[in-house]
Amino acid sequence: ARALREARGGLLDWDDVESYRRLDPGNAKMRGLVSDVLDVGAWRLAWLPPALPYLEPAGAYAEPALRSFTKRLVFSAWAVVPKAIAVVLSYEAERRAVEATRGARRGSYSADRQTPLLQLRMDGERAAGMPVLGLLYPSVALAALGDPLAVARAVGTAFPVPRDAVLDEVRSRLREALTALPDGDPAVGSGPDQRWYWAAPVLLDRLRAGGDQRAFEHELAVWLAAGRPEAGRGLAAHVEALRAVRAEELGPRPDDLVDVLAHAAVGGPAVCALRALSRVCGGARVLADADVRGYASIVADGLRSLFNRPELMAVLRGEEGAEESYWRLVLDHGVDGALQAVLDEYAHVLLESEGLQDADARTRAERVAQRMDEALTIRTPSNAVDELRPHEAGFEMERHTVRTHFAARFGRARAEDQTVVRETHVQTAFNSPFWPFVLASTSVGQEGLDFHTYSHAVVHWNLPANPVDLEQREGRVHRYKGHAVRKNVAREHADAAFHATVDDPWFAMFLAAADARDEGASDIVPCWVFPGEAAIERYVPAMPLSSEMRRYHRLQRTVGAYRLVVGQPRQEDLLKYVGTGADVEWMRMDLSPALQRAVPRTEGSSGRRVRPRSDNSGHV
């Protein structure tokens, strides 16, 4: 008890957590991680910015430090570190979101679980959440009229195109399309009829699809209820209201109808999901396919779960948007954060990671939608925190729970089936553009697992004992079509996506990158290695002049020796091993396939010179 009283200042005070007070991270390494991830504003993002935005992002997504942000993969030899990182970073992210929303007024951490704002609410027997159902409805008309990729190609000269130019073009197209519908009966109601916001896309689809549209409306409740047993009566009532709507029964249109529909067409969850699935399932010809639309509604419901998280509700509502309807804030966020480009990139990655290249369109849509939904609806468990309170006779311990969502831990000492399933879900979520943005693991995560899809930064909380473990750790994020590779390919070959005639812009960009590679380059270019600004980032939070710094310098030298032995010397590692200025070319071994090696030039040979190129595996 005496020791506890003397160490009181270094222990967690739960009263501070309850009041959302700022906590000292507790050590220099944790402070460095907080500064690197949270101080740049990553807690304001619902997803990572896309490598190729079609229109200019806005808000937090437009800030330079966040446009280039990548997820952090942390490795530690200490079992307590992953839990500590998950708790401290998640609490601090939530605290900052709450503080941004309420200013000086703070609530209680334990009681501060807001009611989800995107609900299919019932007012007696009346469906009162129809705008929310509108977010889940995959409109074929809006998908065709407001595709930001197609519109950007039509109005711009290069990506990203100014957002106002894209939105203005979509508004123009919508005004023309809406001329086919009545203006609304002034005798209905006492003012603008708010039903137009969700009814207009349905009515436009009926004009386009006729009987097929009616069949899809009938099945919509089945699709949305898949895997959601809690949907119940509210979902059925809302879908019935959607099926019953008639254009001639609506009152006057709201003045901002076109603007709201434009944001829904460009950044609406269901519409963006429908286009993303169509890109990898056959393009525009499958937009009206009932199965593709159904799976798009499942992805949209997953996005609804994302936006219903208290942390993101706080971020979106903020002081500036607190008075606006939350479903409109969701549409604005989808436009600001280039949601369409995010889902297109994610769908392309999933198509290959799930091995769906030879699958039919329905199987592709089903598997891609399932993975997206799994990543969006992950429920990371709360972590137990024990508070020790000393008193005269000794001390007492009280257990609390802390929510972990922004950061998560991977790997536990136990090997129960439930734990294995949960870790698989955590890996799926980390390999998505959505939260968590930080994953902390012990050595269990450093071999045989892929974490590269949206991360190219590794934090070595503790240095490994040998170069093999160092290579294994960093190999988790240096893999096929990793985040760094896609960023560099998009920066170099965005023009291929702009002028592409294929449905998937990422297929076009990688095809262009493969065609443009140097003669003699191996097949690892461009999918495994591609030069550019993005690189595998190595963070070693070691104190200056510490023994850990000496270990790190020795480890750098042994990495060079290790790579030399296996025939994969990286220039910077090799020089650290043999010393600068040494002639090391005689030690180089070329293990690439013989047919891919550069052929020496002969008199009269054509083609460009083979020039040395660095890859994306350089370290910062």
VMD Tcl script that draws the C-alpha trace (Angstrom):
set ca {
  {0.00 0.00 0.00}
  {2.86 2.35 0.79}
  {4.45 1.70 -2.60}
  {1.12 2.38 -4.29}
  {0.71 5.69 -2.47}
  {4.21 6.75 -3.49}
  {3.54 5.79 -7.12}
  {0.09 7.38 -7.18}
  {1.12 9.98 -9.75}
  {2.01 7.28 -12.26}
  {-1.21 5.30 -11.94}
  {-4.38 5.71 -13.93}
  {-7.02 7.74 -12.14}
  {-10.43 6.57 -13.34}
  {-12.01 9.85 -12.31}
  {-9.93 11.51 -15.06}
  {-11.21 8.98 -17.60}
  {-14.81 9.47 -16.48}
  {-14.49 13.22 -17.03}
  {-12.76 12.90 -20.41}
  {-9.67 14.64 -19.06}
  {-6.44 14.51 -20.98}
  {-4.13 11.73 -19.76}
  {-0.36 11.70 -19.91}
  {0.55 8.75 -22.19}
  {2.99 7.65 -19.49}
  {6.24 7.17 -21.41}
  {8.20 8.67 -24.27}
  {7.37 5.90 -26.76}
  {3.65 6.25 -26.20}
  {3.91 10.04 -26.46}
  {5.72 9.64 -29.75}
  {3.00 7.34 -31.11}
  {0.25 9.72 -29.98}
  {2.06 12.61 -31.66}
  {2.66 10.65 -34.86}
  {-0.93 9.42 -35.25}
  {-3.35 11.56 -33.27}
  {-1.71 14.98 -33.34}
  {-1.86 15.01 -37.15}
  {-5.65 14.54 -36.87}
  {-6.14 10.91 -37.96}
  {-8.97 10.58 -35.41}
  {-11.02 12.90 -37.67}
  {-11.05 10.38 -40.52}
  {-13.71 7.71 -40.98}
  {-11.43 5.99 -43.50}
  {-8.00 6.46 -45.04}
  {-7.87 8.89 -47.99}
  {-7.80 7.01 -51.30}
  {-4.59 6.69 -53.27}
  {-6.45 8.09 -56.31}
  {-9.27 10.54 -55.46}
  {-11.40 11.39 -58.49}
  {-12.42 14.79 -57.16}
  {-10.60 17.05 -54.72}
  {-11.14 15.92 -51.12}
  {-12.26 18.43 -48.51}
  {-12.11 18.84 -44.76}
  {-9.63 16.61 -42.94}
  {-9.14 14.52 -46.08}
  {-7.59 17.53 -47.84}
  {-4.90 18.15 -45.23}
  {-1.43 17.19 -46.57}
  {-0.40 15.21 -43.48}
  {-3.56 13.10 -43.71}
  {-3.68 12.65 -47.48}
  {-0.45 10.64 -47.22}
  {-1.34 8.91 -43.95}
  {-0.94 5.14 -43.65}
  {-1.89 2.79 -40.84}
  {0.69 1.89 -38.17}
  {1.67 -1.70 -37.42}
  {3.39 -1.92 -34.01}
  {5.49 -4.86 -32.82}
  {6.63 -5.38 -29.25}
  {8.32 -8.15 -27.31}
  {6.28 -7.20 -24.23}
  {2.81 -8.75 -23.99}
  {1.41 -5.74 -22.11}
  {2.24 -3.23 -24.86}
  {-0.49 -4.13 -27.42}
  {-3.19 -3.71 -24.78}
  {-1.69 -0.46 -23.50}
  {-1.49 1.00 -27.01}
  {-5.06 -0.02 -27.85}
  {-6.39 1.51 -24.62}
  {-4.42 4.76 -24.60}
  {-4.82 5.65 -28.29}
  {-8.50 4.68 -28.49}
  {-9.37 6.66 -25.36}
  {-7.43 9.71 -26.58}
  {-9.06 9.56 -30.04}
  {-12.51 9.41 -28.44}
  {-11.64 12.20 -25.99}
  {-10.55 14.50 -28.81}
  {-13.71 13.77 -30.78}
  {-15.91 14.52 -27.76}
  {-13.96 17.69 -26.97}
  {-14.31 18.91 -30.56}
  {-18.06 18.43 -30.40}
  {-18.82 19.87 -26.99}
  {-16.05 22.33 -26.38}
  {-15.64 22.87 -22.67}
  {-18.69 20.76 -21.71}
  {-17.78 17.12 -21.09}
  {-19.89 14.14 -20.26}
  {-19.18 10.87 -18.49}
  {-17.09 8.18 -20.20}
  {-19.09 5.31 -18.74}
  {-22.49 6.81 -19.54}
  {-21.54 8.60 -22.74}
  {-22.81 6.05 -25.24}
  {-25.01 8.02 -27.60}
  {-28.03 6.48 -29.22}
  {-27.18 5.67 -32.86}
  {-28.48 8.46 -35.08}
  {-29.01 6.39 -38.24}
  {-31.94 4.25 -37.16}
  {-35.06 3.03 -38.89}
  {-37.23 4.60 -36.20}
  {-40.94 4.09 -35.77}
  {-43.39 6.81 -34.69}
  {-46.27 4.67 -33.60}
  {-47.25 2.80 -36.74}
  {-45.45 5.26 -39.04}
  {-41.96 4.72 -40.46}
  {-40.02 7.77 -39.25}
  {-36.51 6.98 -40.53}
  {-37.04 7.04 -44.28}
  {-34.01 9.30 -45.02}
  {-31.88 6.60 -43.36}
  {-33.41 3.97 -45.62}
  {-32.50 6.30 -48.48}
  {-28.83 5.88 -47.49}
  {-29.25 2.11 -47.79}
  {-31.11 2.15 -51.09}
  {-28.81 1.42 -54.10}
  {-30.30 3.66 -56.77}
  {-29.39 2.71 -60.33}
  {-30.34 6.18 -61.58}
  {-28.10 8.02 -59.11}
  {-25.28 5.53 -59.73}
  {-25.41 6.27 -63.45}
  {-25.97 10.02 -63.25}
  {-23.50 10.82 -60.47}
  {-20.51 8.54 -60.96}
  {-17.62 10.84 -59.91}
  {-15.16 8.83 -62.01}
  {-17.19 9.21 -65.20}
  {-18.09 12.82 -64.43}
  {-14.48 13.70 -63.65}
  {-13.43 12.24 -66.99}
  {-16.10 14.33 -68.70}
  {-15.38 17.71 -67.08}
  {-11.72 17.56 -66.04}
  {-8.27 17.17 -67.49}
  {-6.59 15.22 -64.68}
  {-7.31 13.73 -61.27}
  {-8.34 15.07 -58.86}
  {-10.92 17.30 -60.52}
  {-12.29 20.32 -58.59}
  {-15.24 19.09 -56.53}
  {-17.48 22.02 -57.51}
  {-17.04 21.16 -61.17}
  {-18.09 17.56 -60.53}
  {-21.07 18.50 -58.33}
  {-22.26 21.16 -60.78}
  {-22.26 18.62 -63.60}
  {-24.17 16.09 -61.49}
  {-26.73 18.75 -60.53}
  {-27.26 19.55 -64.20}
  {-27.84 15.90 -65.05}
  {-30.26 15.47 -62.15}
  {-32.32 18.52 -63.09}
  {-32.81 17.05 -66.55}
  {-33.71 13.63 -65.17}
  {-36.22 15.09 -62.70}
  {-38.19 16.72 -65.52}
  {-39.71 13.29 -66.11}
  {-41.37 13.47 -62.67}
  {-44.16 15.81 -61.54}
  {-43.23 18.88 -59.51}
  {-45.49 17.83 -56.66}
  {-49.04 18.71 -55.71}
  {-49.27 22.03 -53.78}
  {-52.44 20.75 -52.14}
  {-50.47 18.06 -50.32}
  {-49.22 19.27 -46.95}
  {-48.42 22.84 -45.95}
  {-44.98 23.20 -47.47}
  {-42.14 21.32 -49.19}
  {-42.59 17.56 -49.00}
  {-39.54 16.06 -47.29}
  {-40.33 12.65 -48.75}
  {-38.79 13.77 -52.05}
  {-35.28 13.24 -50.65}
  {-35.66 9.47 -50.47}
  {-38.52 9.00 -52.95}
  {-36.94 10.68 -55.98}
  {-34.25 7.99 -56.50}
  {-36.90 5.27 -56.25}
  {-39.19 7.02 -58.73}
  {-36.34 7.60 -61.17}
  {-35.44 3.90 -60.97}
  {-39.02 2.91 -61.75}
  {-38.82 4.94 -64.95}
  {-35.61 3.16 -65.91}
  {-36.18 -0.43 -64.77}
  {-39.95 -0.95 -64.61}
  {-40.84 -4.49 -63.50}
  {-37.29 -5.34 -62.42}
  {-37.33 -2.35 -60.09}
  {-40.60 -3.49 -58.51}
  {-39.11 -6.94 -57.94}
  {-36.05 -5.45 -56.25}
  {-38.20 -3.26 -54.00}
  {-40.00 -6.40 -52.88}
  {-36.68 -8.14 -52.01}
  {-34.98 -5.12 -50.41}
  {-36.12 -6.03 -46.90}
  {-34.72 -9.54 -47.33}
  {-31.33 -8.21 -48.40}
  {-31.10 -5.69 -45.56}
  {-32.24 -8.25 -42.98}
  {-29.52 -10.73 -44.01}
  {-27.34 -11.22 -40.95}
  {-29.31 -8.52 -39.08}
  {-31.91 -10.41 -37.02}
  {-32.52 -7.27 -34.96}
  {-33.93 -5.44 -38.03}
  {-37.45 -6.68 -37.32}
  {-40.65 -4.70 -37.70}
  {-39.02 -1.33 -38.29}
  {-37.22 -2.47 -41.43}
  {-40.35 -4.08 -42.87}
  {-42.40 -0.94 -42.26}
  {-39.81 1.29 -43.92}
  {-39.47 -0.90 -46.99}
  {-43.27 -1.07 -47.28}
  {-43.38 2.75 -47.21}
  {-40.79 2.86 -49.98}
  {-42.81 0.41 -52.09}
  {-46.01 2.41 -51.55}
  {-44.69 5.82 -52.59}
  {-46.30 7.40 -55.68}
  {-45.10 10.52 -57.50}
  {-48.61 11.95 -57.81}
  {-49.12 11.74 -54.04}
  {-46.10 13.89 -53.16}
  {-46.27 17.57 -52.27}
  {-44.02 20.36 -53.66}
  {-40.32 19.62 -54.01}
  {-37.88 21.11 -51.48}
  {-35.72 23.89 -52.91}
  {-32.51 22.01 -52.16}
  {-33.67 18.67 -53.60}
  {-31.21 18.70 -56.51}
  {-28.30 19.57 -54.23}
  {-29.10 16.80 -51.76}
  {-29.55 14.27 -54.56}
  {-26.21 15.36 -56.05}
  {-24.43 14.63 -52.77}
  {-26.25 11.30 -52.54}
  {-25.22 10.44 -56.11}
  {-21.56 11.29 -55.52}
  {-21.07 10.19 -51.90}
  {-24.11 8.19 -50.74}
  {-23.19 4.85 -49.06}
  {-25.44 2.55 -51.11}
  {-24.85 4.31 -54.42}
  {-21.06 4.26 -53.95}
  {-21.18 0.60 -52.93}
  {-23.23 -0.27 -56.02}
  {-20.72 1.39 -58.34}
  {-17.72 -0.17 -56.53}
  {-19.16 -3.67 -56.88}
  {-20.08 -3.05 -60.50}
  {-16.47 -2.02 -61.31}
  {-15.25 -5.51 -60.45}
  {-18.34 -7.41 -61.64}
  {-18.90 -6.23 -65.20}
  {-19.35 -2.47 -65.20}
  {-22.46 -0.49 -66.13}
  {-24.26 -3.55 -67.49}
  {-24.64 -5.01 -63.98}
  {-25.74 -1.80 -62.22}
  {-29.37 -2.91 -62.41}
  {-28.62 -6.55 -61.51}
  {-30.74 -7.47 -58.49}
  {-27.98 -9.50 -56.81}
  {-25.35 -6.79 -57.20}
  {-27.80 -4.21 -55.87}
  {-28.66 -6.46 -52.94}
  {-25.03 -6.93 -51.95}
  {-24.52 -3.18 -52.31}
  {-27.27 -2.60 -49.76}
  {-25.44 -4.92 -47.34}
  {-22.24 -2.86 -47.72}
  {-24.30 0.30 -47.20}
  {-25.73 -1.12 -43.98}
  {-22.17 -1.80 -42.87}
  {-21.35 1.85 -43.54}
  {-24.41 2.79 -41.49}
  {-22.88 0.83 -38.59}
  {-19.64 2.75 -39.09}
  {-21.38 6.13 -38.95}
  {-23.38 5.02 -35.91}
  {-20.24 4.68 -33.80}
  {-20.28 7.33 -31.06}
  {-16.76 8.48 -31.92}
  {-17.63 9.17 -35.55}
  {-20.97 10.71 -34.65}
  {-19.03 13.17 -32.50}
  {-16.55 13.88 -35.31}
  {-19.23 14.49 -37.93}
  {-21.53 16.56 -35.79}
  {-18.87 18.96 -34.49}
  {-19.90 22.46 -33.52}
  {-20.34 23.59 -37.14}
  {-22.70 20.81 -38.17}
  {-24.49 20.12 -34.90}
  {-27.79 21.58 -36.13}
  {-27.88 19.79 -39.50}
  {-29.60 16.44 -39.98}
  {-27.09 13.69 -39.35}
  {-27.95 11.75 -42.50}
  {-27.02 14.85 -44.51}
  {-23.70 15.08 -42.67}
  {-23.06 11.48 -43.73}
  {-23.63 12.41 -47.37}
  {-21.33 15.42 -47.05}
  {-18.64 13.27 -45.45}
  {-18.90 10.76 -48.28}
  {-18.23 13.53 -50.80}
  {-15.49 15.20 -48.73}
  {-13.71 11.90 -48.13}
  {-14.02 10.63 -51.73}
  {-15.94 7.54 -50.59}
  {-16.38 6.30 -54.15}
  {-12.63 6.22 -54.78}
  {-12.11 4.55 -51.38}
  {-14.54 1.71 -52.14}
  {-13.26 1.29 -55.72}
  {-9.70 0.82 -54.46}
  {-10.84 -1.53 -51.69}
  {-12.92 -3.63 -54.10}
  {-9.96 -4.00 -56.47}
  {-7.74 -5.20 -53.62}
  {-10.35 -7.65 -52.33}
  {-10.96 -9.11 -55.78}
  {-7.39 -10.41 -55.83}
  {-6.85 -11.11 -52.13}
  {-9.99 -13.28 -52.16}
  {-8.88 -15.08 -55.34}
  {-11.95 -14.03 -57.33}
  {-10.32 -13.27 -60.69}
  {-11.99 -16.25 -62.37}
  {-15.27 -16.12 -60.43}
  {-18.60 -15.10 -61.92}
  {-20.15 -11.69 -61.22}
  {-22.50 -12.90 -58.48}
  {-19.75 -14.70 -56.57}
  {-17.50 -11.67 -56.86}
  {-20.19 -9.34 -55.55}
  {-21.07 -11.69 -52.69}
  {-17.51 -12.26 -51.44}
  {-16.40 -8.64 -51.82}
  {-19.53 -7.40 -50.04}
  {-19.08 -9.92 -47.22}
  {-15.50 -8.81 -46.58}
  {-16.45 -5.13 -46.66}
  {-19.33 -5.74 -44.27}
  {-17.10 -7.75 -41.94}
  {-14.54 -4.94 -41.80}
  {-17.21 -2.30 -41.23}
  {-19.15 -4.09 -38.50}
  {-16.27 -5.43 -36.41}
  {-16.92 -5.14 -32.69}
  {-13.58 -4.81 -30.98}
  {-13.89 -5.93 -27.37}
  {-13.48 -3.62 -24.44}
  {-10.28 -4.04 -22.46}
  {-10.28 -4.44 -18.70}
  {-8.37 -1.87 -16.66}
  {-7.70 -2.40 -12.96}
  {-7.64 0.74 -10.80}
  {-5.67 0.39 -7.58}
  {-6.73 2.69 -4.75}
  {-4.50 2.74 -1.64}
  {-5.98 3.45 1.79}
  {-4.93 3.14 5.42}
  {-5.43 -0.60 5.71}
  {-3.99 -1.49 2.31}
  {-5.58 -1.02 -1.09}
  {-8.65 -1.92 -3.06}
  {-8.96 -2.80 -6.74}
  {-11.79 -1.85 -9.04}
  {-12.10 -3.13 -12.57}
  {-13.26 -0.89 -15.42}
  {-13.59 -1.35 -19.17}
  {-12.11 0.85 -21.88}
  {-13.38 0.85 -25.44}
  {-10.80 0.09 -28.14}
  {-11.72 1.08 -31.68}
  {-9.17 3.51 -33.16}
  {-6.34 1.17 -32.13}
  {-6.57 -2.58 -31.60}
  {-4.37 -5.34 -30.31}
  {-3.59 -8.52 -32.18}
  {-2.60 -11.79 -30.56}
  {-3.22 -13.14 -27.08}
  {-1.64 -15.74 -24.89}
  {-4.71 -17.99 -25.12}
  {-5.47 -20.02 -28.23}
  {-9.22 -20.53 -27.90}
  {-11.38 -20.83 -31.01}
  {-13.23 -17.60 -30.22}
  {-9.94 -15.75 -29.90}
  {-8.76 -17.06 -33.29}
  {-11.99 -15.92 -34.93}
  {-11.72 -12.48 -33.33}
  {-8.12 -12.02 -34.44}
  {-9.16 -12.91 -38.00}
  {-11.80 -10.18 -37.86}
  {-9.28 -7.69 -36.49}
  {-6.94 -8.52 -39.35}
  {-9.77 -8.04 -41.85}
  {-10.59 -4.64 -40.38}
  {-6.94 -3.52 -40.34}
  {-6.63 -4.58 -43.98}
  {-9.49 -2.25 -44.85}
  {-9.49 1.55 -45.17}
  {-11.60 1.82 -42.00}
  {-10.74 1.81 -38.28}
  {-8.58 0.57 -36.56}
  {-5.75 2.78 -37.78}
  {-3.20 1.26 -35.38}
  {-2.62 -2.44 -34.78}
  {-0.29 -3.55 -31.99}
  {1.00 -7.10 -31.81}
  {3.58 -9.30 -30.17}
  {5.74 -11.71 -32.19}
  {2.60 -13.72 -33.01}
  {1.82 -11.27 -35.82}
  {5.26 -11.00 -37.37}
  {5.31 -14.10 -39.56}
  {3.03 -15.44 -42.28}
  {0.34 -12.73 -42.03}
  {-0.56 -9.91 -44.40}
  {-1.06 -6.40 -43.05}
  {0.04 -4.49 -46.15}
  {-3.24 -3.52 -47.75}
  {-3.51 -0.15 -45.99}
  {-0.24 0.07 -44.08}
  {3.38 0.67 -45.02}
  {4.66 1.83 -41.62}
  {6.13 -0.49 -38.97}
  {6.89 0.66 -35.42}
  {9.49 -1.44 -33.59}
  {8.49 -0.79 -29.98}
  {11.24 -3.21 -29.02}
  {14.00 -4.17 -31.42}
  {14.01 -7.82 -32.49}
  {16.95 -9.96 -31.49}
  {18.11 -10.76 -35.03}
  {17.82 -9.50 -38.63}
  {15.52 -12.35 -39.64}
  {12.83 -11.14 -37.23}
  {13.32 -7.56 -38.44}
  {12.77 -8.66 -42.03}
  {9.76 -10.72 -41.02}
  {8.16 -7.76 -39.27}
  {8.64 -5.37 -42.16}
  {7.68 -8.06 -44.65}
  {4.13 -7.90 -43.27}
  {3.63 -4.54 -45.04}
  {5.90 -5.06 -48.06}
  {3.78 -7.37 -50.19}
  {1.72 -7.68 -53.36}
  {0.00 -4.39 -54.30}
  {0.68 -2.94 -50.88}
  {-0.37 0.52 -49.78}
  {2.96 2.10 -50.76}
  {2.90 0.42 -54.18}
  {-0.63 1.62 -54.93}
  {0.18 5.19 -53.89}
  {3.18 5.29 -56.22}
  {1.35 3.65 -59.12}
  {-1.56 6.09 -58.75}
  {0.79 9.08 -58.69}
  {2.67 7.89 -61.77}
  {-0.17 6.43 -63.86}
  {-3.34 8.29 -62.88}
  {-3.63 9.28 -66.53}
  {-4.32 5.63 -67.39}
  {-7.35 5.66 -65.08}
  {-8.52 8.96 -66.52}
  {-8.50 7.65 -70.09}
  {-9.31 4.02 -69.30}
  {-11.92 2.14 -71.28}
  {-12.06 -0.73 -68.76}
  {-14.43 -0.73 -65.81}
  {-11.82 -0.98 -63.05}
  {-9.51 2.08 -62.99}
  {-6.95 0.23 -60.84}
  {-6.67 -2.54 -63.41}
  {-5.91 0.13 -66.00}
  {-3.24 1.78 -63.86}
  {-1.37 -1.43 -63.04}
  {-1.57 -2.48 -66.68}
  {-0.03 0.85 -67.69}
  {2.66 0.48 -65.02}
  {3.55 -2.99 -66.29}
  {3.76 -1.74 -69.88}
  {6.01 1.17 -68.86}
  {8.54 -0.78 -66.79}
  {12.15 -0.81 -67.89}
  {13.30 -3.47 -70.28}
  {14.79 -6.29 -68.27}
  {12.86 -5.47 -65.10}
  {11.57 -8.54 -63.32}
  {7.93 -9.40 -62.81}
  {7.97 -8.02 -59.27}
  {7.52 -4.61 -60.93}
  {4.97 -3.04 -60.56}
  {2.87 -5.18 -58.20}
  {5.52 -5.87 -55.55}
  {7.97 -3.01 -56.08}
  {7.36 0.38 -57.61}
  {9.47 3.52 -57.03}
  {7.98 6.71 -55.73}
  {7.46 8.93 -52.71}
  {5.72 6.28 -50.64}
  {8.08 3.83 -48.94}
  {8.14 1.24 -46.20}
  {8.54 3.38 -43.09}
  {10.56 2.04 -40.17}
  {10.04 3.72 -36.79}
  {12.38 2.88 -33.91}
  {11.34 4.91 -30.83}
  {14.67 4.55 -29.02}
  {16.07 7.14 -26.64}
  {19.22 8.96 -27.85}
  {22.50 7.58 -26.44}
  {20.65 4.56 -25.05}
  {21.78 0.94 -25.32}
  {18.83 0.39 -27.66}
  {20.37 2.82 -30.14}
  {23.61 0.83 -30.11}
  {21.64 -2.35 -30.66}
  {19.84 -0.72 -33.57}
  {23.11 0.26 -35.28}
  {24.40 -3.30 -34.88}
  {21.12 -4.66 -36.21}
  {21.38 -2.44 -39.29}
  {24.79 -3.91 -40.04}
  {23.64 -7.49 -39.56}
  {20.62 -6.88 -41.80}
  {23.08 -6.04 -44.58}
  {24.97 -9.26 -43.96}
  {21.75 -11.27 -43.86}
  {20.53 -9.83 -47.15}
  {23.94 -10.41 -48.72}
  {23.78 -14.09 -47.82}
  {20.31 -14.61 -49.30}
  {21.21 -12.64 -52.43}
  {18.88 -9.69 -51.85}
  {21.18 -6.80 -50.89}
  {19.54 -3.44 -50.53}
  {22.00 -0.71 -51.30}
  {21.60 1.18 -48.04}
  {21.83 -1.96 -45.88}
  {24.80 -3.29 -47.82}
  {26.73 -0.05 -47.44}
  {26.07 -0.03 -43.70}
  {27.64 -3.48 -43.55}
  {30.78 -3.01 -45.67}
  {31.24 0.73 -45.14}
  {30.80 3.62 -47.54}
  {33.11 3.94 -50.51}
  {33.75 0.20 -50.82}
  {33.49 -1.66 -54.10}
  {30.55 -4.00 -53.49}
  {29.37 -4.73 -57.02}
  {31.33 -8.00 -57.12}
  {29.18 -9.31 -54.27}
  {25.87 -8.78 -56.04}
  {23.83 -11.88 -56.93}
  {20.95 -11.74 -59.42}
  {18.31 -14.31 -58.46}
  {15.65 -13.08 -60.86}
  {14.43 -15.47 -63.59}
  {16.99 -15.77 -66.37}
  {14.57 -14.76 -69.09}
  {13.82 -11.49 -67.30}
  {17.42 -10.29 -67.03}
  {18.55 -7.35 -69.09}
  {20.12 -8.29 -72.44}
  {23.36 -6.37 -73.22}
  {22.95 -3.80 -75.96}
  {24.46 -4.56 -79.36}
  {25.14 -2.35 -82.30}
  {21.90 -1.29 -83.90}
  {19.70 -2.53 -81.05}
  {16.62 -0.45 -80.38}
  {14.82 0.58 -77.23}
  {15.65 2.81 -74.31}
  {18.57 2.36 -71.96}
  {18.13 0.36 -68.80}
  {18.49 2.82 -65.95}
  {18.98 1.96 -62.29}
  {15.85 2.35 -60.23}
  {15.21 2.32 -56.55}
  {12.21 0.42 -55.21}
  {9.56 1.28 -52.67}
  {11.33 -0.58 -49.88}
  {13.49 2.30 -48.77}
  {13.14 3.20 -45.12}
  {12.47 6.41 -43.24}
}
mol new
graphics top color blue
foreach p $ca { graphics top sphere $p radius 0.5 }
foreach p [lrange $ca 0 end-1] q [lrange $ca 1 end] { graphics top cylinder $p $q radius 0.2 }
display resetview
